Amino acid sequence: MGLYSCKELIDFIIQGIIKEQFEEYFEEKFNENDDKNIIDFKEEFFNQHEDKIKILSNNLSAVYNKLKVLSISKEIILFSDHHIEIPVYFPQKLIFSLDNNYHINDKTNNIRYEISAQSTEYSLLMLNHFKILCDNKQMELNDQRIHNMLAEYFDEYRRDDFFESDFYMLRQFFETLTIKITTIDAVSLKDLQKLTEIFTFQVMITNNTSCAYYTNMFDVLMQNVFTENERSDLNKPSSAPHRVYRDHIIDYYSLALSSSEPFTQYLSYYHVLEYFYDEVFNENLRKEFQDKITHPNFSYKDNKALDKIINFVKKETRNCKENGQGNELESLKQVLKKFIDRDELQEKLNSKQIEYFQKNQVSFSHAPTFSFKDKEGFYNNLAQRIYQTRNSLVHSKEGNVGRYKPYQDSEELSKEIPLIKLVAEQVIINSSTPL
């Protein structure tokens, strides 16, 4: 996406102001092809506001020069070697006040994390894309309130310096929320994006709400994330992020948090666990194979010993073909054993939840109970409960005994969400590496 020249953006703003004021004054639609009225109106406007137009041009030029030295990726990411800015929103309508500046400084790694209203440079980027959409007839000037607000600037009762303070007014034209990461050391775009991901996870797990990225500028412009009647402050994490998480699993976690439907929540959290099936399955397979060929009694000259190895490989290969990635239940069990701390999981659940899981099966999936006191059977029964419940959600053919029935079973499924959510969080955290 290219940038218009500064003059083109200024002309675009002025055009919108003149259009809005003309239609208000003459109570008729502005048409560039109309003759004398519009010509006279434009001339009078420029004569009356010459000084303010000059101030506007100077201020806009200053911001434009800052924007020009930054890079743009996928039309919505603004970045440099030391900084990135990406628009985000909270699907569950946790509204963040424009006046708040939510930031954390990581003094160890010299990184600053921030969520706040978009910068003036980003506002100008949004204005630039707004003009692109208008030029392509995908939006109209009156689709945004930018020109009404700018028109106030030209009101004779406004102070001449009102528009000079941090270009405040430009930041009000398009109201959105952005994550800003700033580093002392030069960082690649890929690593900057990774930092935004670990920060959003910190925000999500602290506030129990999803934080999602926009994928295109059209959606950023169309969705106003700020409302006057619904605002709530975010809780700040106790510390800056110190872990790097696996690619994409945060997306599953965010999707689960953004949904109010237990069906979607459960499967999204399950995808976090499923992400590691291949890794854990192959890890265990390699260990078994290694144990066999390094055993003191193994000889590569012993045909019977070699046949056992061949049969072992055939069996596991057959399981992979039949199940897609080996034995899923066994893989889930190994994932839980590797990443889940039984005592920590117990501490996160309240006494009523622990008692419920210990005494109640999942009726629609016939998933077993489990007890934290059962050290031998804990991981096996927990894996069975999660896996059988998951299967009942995805397998809906007629006659399936363990079939989930929407609406009828949703309340019971809701009781399973706290468990799989905590399991997913532990897997995400315990599979991560230090920053």
N, C-alpha and C positions, 0 to 999 in steps of 0.2 A: 504494500500500500504506500503510495507516494504522498508527499506533503504538497499542498498548495503553497503558493508564495504567500508571504505575509500580507502583501497588498490585496491578494485575492480574498483572503480571510477577512480582512478589514472591510473590503467592499461588500462581502456577503453579510456581515453584521449590519452595516449601514443600510443595505438594501432591505433587510428584514425590519429594521426600525422604521424606515420611511414607509414601507408597506403597511405596518401596523398602525402608524399614526395617520396615514392617509385614509385608510378604511374607517378609522374612528372619527376623523374630522368630516369626511364627505359622506359617510354612511353608504359607501358603495365599494364594490370589489376592485382591488388594485389590479391594473392590467398594463404591462409595459408598453403595449401597443396604443394605449390611449394617448391623446395628444396634450393639449395646453395645460389642463389642470395638473397633471403629473409633473410636467416640466417646470411649471411655476412653483409647485409645492417643493420639489427637490431643490431648486435654486434658493428658495426661502429658507429651507432647512439647513443647507450648508452655510448660508450667510449667518444664520442665527446661532449656529453651534460650531463655528469654525475652531474656536479655542479648545472646546471639549473633544472635538474629533482629533485634534492634534495630540492631546493628552492620551486619548484612547490609542492612537497609532503608536505613540512612543512606548506605552505600557505593553501593548500587544507585541511590539517588536522585541522588547526585552525578553519576554517569555518565549517568543518564537526562536530567538537565538539560543536559549537554553535547550529547547526541544530539539533543535537541529543537530546538536552534538550527541544526542542519545540515539540508540538503535531501537528498532521496532521489530518484533517477532509475532507472526500470526495475527497481525493487525491490532492486537490488544495488549501485548506485553511490551512494556517500556523498560529498557535496560542499558547498562554500561558495564564496564569491568568491575565496578564496585557497588552496583545498585540494581535493583529490580523492583518493578511496580506492576501488580496484577490485580484486576478487579475481581471481587468476590461477593457472595451474598449468602444469607442465612435462609434456607428454604422454609424453616419452621417459624419464620417471621419474628426472630429475635432481632429487633431493630436496634441499630447502633447509632447513637446520637452524633450528629455532625460536629458537635462541640467537643466531643471526647477524643483524646489521643491515647490510644492503648499501645504502650510500647514496653519492651523489655530489652535490657542491655546484657549481652553475654561478654563480660570483661575478659574471660579466659580466651575466647576465640576471636575477640574484637568484632562482634556481629551485633547489629541493632535490628530488632524485629518490631514491626509497627503495623497496627491496623487503624486507619483513620480515613477521613474524606480524601478524595483524590487530590493530588498535587496540582498546582497551576499548570505545569507542563502537561500533565495527563488531561486536564480540562481542555487544553488547546488541541490535544490529539483527538479528543472526543468531538470538538467543534469541527476539526478537519474532516472527520468521517461523517459527521452530520451533513456537511456540505456535499460530500461524495454521494450520499444517499439522496439528497435533494436534487442534485444534478442528474442522477439516474432515475428520478421520479419514483423512488422507493419511499420517500418521506416528503412532507411538505413543510414549509416554513412554520406553519401554525401547529405542527405536531409537537413542538416543544415550546416552553415558555421563555426561551432565551431572549426573544426580541421584546417581549413585554417587560422583562427585567432591565434590559439594556435601555429601553425607552425611558424608564425611570431615571436613568443616569443623565439623560438629556433634559430632564425636567428643570425649569429655571430655578426652582427652589433647592436643588441639590448642591452640595458643596463641590467645588472644583476638584478637591483632593480626595473625594469619596472613593474614587476608583483606583487610587494609587496604593493603598495599604495592602501589600502582599497580593495585589490583583484579586482581592477577596471576592469581588462580584463575579469574576469569571468562574470561580470555583462553585458558585451557586447555580449556574445555568444548567449544568448537568450534575445531578447529585448521585454519587455512587461511592462505594466503599472499596478501598484498595489495600492490599498487603504490600508493605514496603520493607525490603531487606537491604541493609547497607553494611558493607564490609570494609575493613582497612586494607586487606590484601586483595589483589586482583583475583577474580573468580570467574570461571566460565559460565555461560548461560545455563548449561545443564546442571551445574552445581548450585547456581542461584535458585533454580526451580526446585531442586531437592531441598534447599533450605526453606522455601515457602511451604513445601509439603510437610516437613517435620514441625513447622510452626503451626500449621492448620490442625495437625493432629493434637498438638498440645492444647490448642484452643478448644477443640471439639471434646476432648476427654475431660477438660476442666469444667466446661459448661453444659455437657451432655446435649449438644446440638450440632447439627451438620453445618459445615462451612464449605460452600461449593464454588468452583471457578466458572466464570463465563467462558464460552467458547468462541464468541464472535462479538464484534462491536455493535451490531444491530440490536442484539439482546440487551447489551449494556445500556444503550440509549432508550430502548423501549420500556425497560423495567425500572421503575423508580423505587429503590429499596428503602427510602426514608418516608415515613408518614408522620403526620402530626399527632395522631391519636394512639399510636402504638410504639412506644420506645422502651428499651430495656438495656441496661448496662451489662457488658460482658464481665465475667469474673476473670481476673488476671491470674495466669499460672503462677505458682510459687517460685518458679525459676525459669530461666531460658532453656530451650531445648538442648539436650546433650546427647541425643541418640539419632542415628540415621536408620530409617525403616526401609523394608523391601519395597521394590517398585510395585505400584498399583494396588497393594492391599489396603492402603488408606482410602482408596476410592470405594472399595466395598464397605468399609466401615462408615464412611460418610453417607453412602446410599442408605444404609440401615438406619442411621440417625435421622435422615431426612424424611423417612416414611412413617406414617401413622398406622400402616397395615401390618399386623404381626406376620403374615405370610411373607411379605417382602423383607421385613426386618430379619426374620429367621434365616432365610436363604442367603441374604447378603452377609450376615455374620458367618454363616457356614462357609461361604466362599473364601473367607480369610483362612479358615482351617484347611480347606481343600487345596489352596495355593501351594501347600507344602507337601502334598501327597507324593508327588514324583520324587522330590528331593529326599524325603525320609525313606521311601520305599527303596530307592536306588542305593541310598546310604547303607541300609540294613542288608540289602542284597550283596553289595560289595563286601561288607564285613563277613557275611556267611561264607561267601566264595573264598575270601582271603583266609578265613579260619580253616577251611577244608584243605586248601592247597599248601598251607604252611604247617599243617598238623604233622607231628613227628612220624606218624605211621603212614603218611601219604608218600607214595612213590610214583613218579611220572612213568615208570617202567611197568607198573602194576596195572594190567588191563581192567581188573575188577574195580580198582580204585578210580580209574579214569571213567569207567562206565557210570559209577555213582555221581561223578561230577557232571557227566553228560546228561543223566536223568534229572539231576537237580536243575540244570540250566533249562532243559525242556519243560519241566514242570512250571518254573517261574515264567518262562516265555509264554506258555499256554495261559497262565493266569493273567498276564498282561493283555493278551489278545481278548480274553473273555470279559475282563473287567475294565479294559481301557487303560488302566495304569496300575495293574496289580490288584491285590485285595484291598478294596477301599476301606472296609471296616478295620482291617489290620493296620493300614496306613494311618487312619484316624487315631487308632490307639497309640501308635508310635509317636504321632505328632503331639498328642496329649502328654505322653510320658516325657517327651523331650522339652516341651515348653511350659507345661502347667505345673505350678507349685501348689500342691494340695492344701497346705496350711494357709497360703495367701488367698487362695480361692475361697476357703471357708471363712476367712476374716472379712471378706468383701460382702458376703451374703448375711442377711439378718437371720435371727433364730427361727422365725416363721417359715422363711424360704427353705432353710436347711431341713426343718421338720417335714415340709411338704415334699421335697425331693426324696426324703428317706421313706416316706409312708405311701406316696401316691405314684402309681404308674401313669404314663400318658395314655389315656383310654383309646384315643383314635389310632394310635400307632403301636399300642401294646409295648411301649418302651419301658424297660425295667426301672426300678428304683435304684438308688445308690446311696451309700453312707460314707461320710468322711472318716468314720472310725474303722471302716473295712480296708485296711492297708493293702491286702492282697487283691481284693476284687474291685477297688475304687476305679482305676483307670479303665478296666474292662467294662464295668457297668455304666460309667459315664459315657464311654464311647458308644455303647449300645443305645443308650437313651438319646444321644444326639443323632446318631446315624439312622435309627429307625424312625425318628420323628422327621428327619429330613426326607427320607424315602417316602413317607406318607404324604408329603407335600408335593413331590415331583411325580409320583406315580398315581394316576387317577383312573386307570382302566377299570371297567366294570368287574365286580367280583373280587377286587383287591381288598383283603381283610383290613389291612392297615392304611386305609384311604382317608385323607383329610377332607372334611366337608366344610367349605367356606361358610362363614356366619355361624353355623351350628357349633363348630369347634374352635372358633377364633378366640373366645374367652379363655379356654384351656391352653391354647397355644401361647397366649399372652403371658401366662405364668412361666413359660420356658424361656422367654426373652432375656430376663436378667441373668440367667445362667449362661446362655451362649454368648451374650454380650461380654460378660466378664472373661469368659474363656477366650474370645476373640481378642480382647484387649491384652491379655497375658501373652498370647501367641505373637501379636504385633510387637509388643515391648521386648519380650524375651528372645525374639529372633533378630532384633536390631543390633547395631554395632555402635560403639562410641563415636561421637562427632570428632 
